[in-house]
Amino acid sequence: MTDFHVIIPARYASQRLPGKMLLDIAGKPMIQRVYECALSSEALSVTVATDDKRIADAVSSFGGSYCMTSEQHASGTDRIAEAVDNLSLGNDEMVVNLQGDEPQMPGKLIKQVAQGLAQHPDTSIATACEMIDTQDEFTDRSVVKVVRDKNDYALYFSRAPIPTRREQGGNSQLDAYRHIGLYAYRAGYVKEFTELEPVPLELIERLEQLRALWHGHKIHVSEAVQSAGIGIDTQEGLEKIRLQYK
């Protein structure tokens, strides 16, 4: 059995959908839906790391656990690093970063990335991917793609359509994979990662995981055992989720 903790970074000030952690999904705030996904993974603990009392109060109202963190964090990973200290986790303890806008993330998939890290001791980060089904998704710059080597280690992540055929015609997105924004790492590495300065590729692509690759750290990417569902960044995505509960 793989022992791990889930930490859910949750801030109130979302640019595209302000206050989205507290938006209603069939009678429950989004953060509760995400928390319940984490509980289903059989994690040792589930904690919401937030900078906002409104989110903390919501978590308390459904019996969840939270820790307060700084309002100054640039990313969810920075927030998790503070939470790791607040929770006094040992450097070798495994942490899964479950984003607070993923109310359909299966517990099996959360557990899968934790197991991916445990099974690959030379890996700094474990994550997941799923095959891209449509040309529209392949060319959509909001969909992050990943290319892996023969051992399922990440070669590169990009918002661009990769891999792209040199020749025109045919199924240009054949064997293309969408990266799922779910990460497992050891608590000590989280702190090490956040002490590194952002790197040029990361700033160009706006993809934090490229910082790890830039510094030569391995990222294991397994194909998801179950679909990750819909992550919510927009009002349109929220309405799609709500329709599924009707």
Buried (B, 14 or more C-beta within 10 A) or exposed (E): EBEBBBBBBBBBEBEEBEBBBBBEBEEBBBBBBBBBBBBBBBBEBBBBBBBBEEBBEBBEEEEBEBBBBEEEBEEBBBBBBBBBEBBEBEEEBBBBBBBBBBBBBBBEBBBBBBBBBBEBEEBBBBBBBBEBEEEEBBBBEEBBBBBBEEEBBBEBBBBEBBBEEEEEEEEBBEEBBBBBBBBBBBBBBBBBBBEEEBBEBBEEBEBBBBBBBBEEBBBBBBEBEBEBBBBBBEEEBBEEBBEEEE
